Amino acid sequence: MFSKSRINEPGPKAGDKETKPAASADKPSSSAPAVPPAPSSSAAPKPKPPASTLSSDITIKGDIRSTGDIIVEGTVEGDIRAHQLTVGEGATVKGEVIGDDVVINGRIIGRLRGLKVRLTSAARVEGDIIHKTIAIESGAHFEGSVQRQDDPLGGGKMATPQTTAAPAAQPASKSDKS
């Protein structure tokens, strides 16, 4: 733990530079292995960045897209797409929510699509949910339809349920006329 090494001592490095040509002539393979670890460390997967957090005092009007994780504590008027999305208890999202892993603690007004969807007891969802797996805790408020799909994130399978829901669209147009 307290042993001295040449790497940590500035004095011997200067001395090593003088003797380095002799050392490199004796051991060219020792300098070669020092080079490969650098590419292997750069080839190693990068650590996952922390989740982007939208605090409770933020209101965003527009769409949000991320390949990472997002935590929403404020208000978003637009669509959100992320790998993992968490909507906090005081948060409101008015738009479509799409993610691999979606946890809803707050309010969603719009369609929700996710591979894994969880509505906690504090969740308030007004819209359809398309999922691969879903968990709804006791106390969660939900108004809409729930549909299971093997690929809820794919847009191609979305057209089939909407086509079958055409009769539901007709009453909506009647309410628009009145």
C-alpha positions as CSV (number, residue, x, y, z in Angstrom):
1,M,0.0,0.0,0.0
2,F,2.8,2.4,0.8
3,S,5.4,0.9,-1.5
4,K,7.1,3.3,-3.9
5,S,6.6,2.9,-7.5
6,R,8.3,4.6,-10.5
7,I,4.9,5.9,-11.7
8,N,4.3,8.0,-8.6
9,E,7.9,9.3,-8.3
10,P,8.7,12.3,-10.5
11,G,12.5,12.0,-9.8
12,P,13.0,8.5,-11.1
13,K,10.9,9.2,-14.2
14,A,13.5,11.7,-15.3
15,G,16.2,9.1,-14.6
16,D,14.1,6.5,-16.5
17,K,14.0,8.8,-19.5
18,E,17.8,8.8,-19.5
19,T,17.9,5.0,-19.2
20,K,14.8,4.4,-21.2
21,P,16.6,4.0,-24.6
22,A,18.7,1.3,-23.0
23,A,15.6,-0.3,-21.3
24,S,13.6,-0.1,-24.5
25,A,16.4,-1.7,-26.4
26,D,16.5,-4.5,-23.9
27,K,12.7,-4.9,-23.6
28,P,10.8,-3.8,-26.7
29,S,8.0,-6.1,-25.8
30,S,7.5,-4.4,-22.4
31,S,6.6,-1.1,-24.1
32,A,4.3,-2.9,-26.6
33,P,2.0,-4.4,-23.9
34,A,1.7,-0.9,-22.4
35,V,0.0,0.2,-25.6
36,P,-2.7,-2.6,-25.9
37,P,-4.3,-1.9,-22.5
38,A,-5.2,1.6,-23.6
39,P,-7.2,0.4,-26.6
40,S,-8.8,-2.3,-24.5
41,S,-9.8,0.2,-21.9
42,S,-11.3,2.5,-24.6
43,A,-13.1,-0.5,-26.1
44,A,-14.6,-1.4,-22.7
45,P,-18.3,-0.3,-22.4
46,K,-18.7,3.2,-21.0
47,P,-20.5,3.5,-17.7
48,K,-24.2,4.4,-17.9
49,P,-24.7,8.2,-17.5
50,P,-27.0,9.3,-14.7
51,A,-30.7,10.0,-15.4
52,S,-31.7,13.4,-16.7
53,T,-34.0,15.0,-14.2
54,L,-36.6,17.6,-15.0
55,S,-37.3,19.3,-11.7
56,S,-40.7,20.3,-10.4
57,D,-40.2,24.0,-11.3
58,I,-39.7,23.2,-15.0
59,T,-42.5,23.3,-17.7
60,I,-41.5,22.1,-21.1
61,K,-43.6,22.6,-24.3
62,G,-42.2,20.2,-26.9
63,D,-41.1,16.7,-27.5
64,I,-38.3,15.0,-25.5
65,R,-36.2,12.1,-26.9
66,S,-33.4,10.3,-25.1
67,T,-31.6,7.0,-25.4
68,G,-30.9,7.2,-21.7
69,D,-33.1,7.6,-18.6
70,I,-35.4,10.5,-17.7
71,I,-37.0,11.5,-14.5
72,V,-39.9,14.0,-14.8
73,E,-40.9,16.0,-11.8
74,G,-42.3,19.0,-13.6
75,T,-44.8,19.5,-16.4
76,V,-44.3,18.4,-20.0
77,E,-46.7,19.3,-22.8
78,G,-45.4,17.0,-25.6
79,D,-44.3,13.5,-26.3
80,I,-41.5,11.8,-24.3
81,R,-39.4,8.9,-25.5
82,A,-36.7,7.4,-23.3
83,H,-35.1,4.1,-22.3
84,Q,-36.3,4.3,-18.7
85,L,-38.8,6.9,-17.8
86,T,-40.0,7.8,-14.4
87,V,-42.8,10.3,-13.9
88,G,-42.8,11.7,-10.3
89,E,-45.8,12.2,-8.0
90,G,-46.1,15.9,-8.7
91,A,-45.4,15.6,-12.5
92,T,-47.8,16.0,-15.4
93,V,-47.3,14.8,-18.9
94,K,-49.7,15.8,-21.7
95,G,-48.7,13.7,-24.7
96,E,-47.5,10.3,-25.7
97,V,-45.1,8.5,-23.4
98,I,-42.9,5.8,-24.9
99,G,-40.2,3.8,-23.1
100,D,-38.6,0.4,-22.5
101,D,-39.3,0.7,-18.7
102,V,-41.9,3.2,-17.6
103,V,-42.9,4.0,-14.0
104,I,-45.8,6.3,-13.4
105,N,-46.2,8.0,-10.1
106,G,-47.8,11.2,-11.4
107,R,-50.3,12.2,-14.1
108,I,-50.3,11.2,-17.8
109,I,-52.8,12.6,-20.2
110,G,-52.2,10.7,-23.4
111,R,-51.2,7.3,-24.8
112,L,-48.5,5.3,-22.9
113,R,-46.4,2.6,-24.7
114,G,-43.8,0.5,-23.0
115,L,-42.2,-2.9,-22.8
116,K,-42.5,-2.8,-19.0
117,V,-45.1,-0.4,-17.5
118,R,-45.8,0.2,-13.8
119,L,-48.5,2.4,-12.4
120,T,-47.9,3.0,-8.7
121,S,-50.7,3.8,-6.3
122,A,-50.2,7.5,-6.9
123,A,-50.5,7.2,-10.7
124,R,-53.3,9.0,-12.6
125,V,-53.4,8.0,-16.3
126,E,-56.0,9.2,-18.8
127,G,-55.3,7.4,-22.0
128,D,-54.6,4.0,-23.6
129,I,-51.8,1.8,-22.5
130,I,-50.0,-0.5,-24.9
131,H,-47.5,-2.8,-23.1
132,K,-45.7,-6.1,-23.1
133,T,-45.9,-6.4,-19.3
134,I,-47.9,-4.2,-16.9
135,A,-48.3,-3.8,-13.1
136,I,-51.0,-1.6,-11.7
137,E,-50.9,-1.1,-7.9
138,S,-54.0,-0.7,-5.8
139,G,-55.1,2.9,-5.7
140,A,-53.9,3.8,-9.2
141,H,-56.4,5.8,-11.2
142,F,-56.7,4.7,-14.9
143,E,-59.2,5.7,-17.6
144,G,-58.6,4.1,-21.0
145,S,-57.9,0.8,-22.5
146,V,-55.1,-1.7,-21.9
147,Q,-53.6,-3.7,-24.7
148,R,-50.8,-6.2,-24.6
149,Q,-48.4,-6.5,-27.6
150,D,-45.2,-8.3,-28.1
151,D,-43.6,-5.1,-29.6
152,P,-45.5,-2.1,-28.1
153,L,-42.8,0.3,-29.2
154,G,-43.1,-0.6,-32.9
155,G,-45.3,1.7,-34.9
156,G,-46.4,-1.0,-37.3
157,K,-48.6,-2.9,-34.9
158,M,-50.2,0.3,-33.7
159,A,-52.2,0.7,-36.9
160,T,-54.1,-2.5,-36.4
161,P,-55.7,-1.6,-33.0
162,Q,-56.5,1.9,-34.3
163,T,-58.2,0.5,-37.3
164,T,-60.3,-1.8,-35.1
165,A,-61.1,1.2,-32.9
166,A,-62.8,3.1,-35.8
167,P,-66.3,2.8,-34.2
168,A,-64.9,4.6,-31.1
169,A,-63.6,7.4,-33.3
170,Q,-67.1,8.0,-34.8
171,P,-68.7,8.9,-31.4
172,A,-65.7,11.2,-30.7
173,S,-66.5,13.1,-34.0
174,K,-70.2,13.3,-32.9
175,S,-69.1,15.0,-29.7
176,D,-67.0,17.4,-31.7
177,K,-70.0,18.5,-33.7
178,S,-72.2,19.3,-30.7
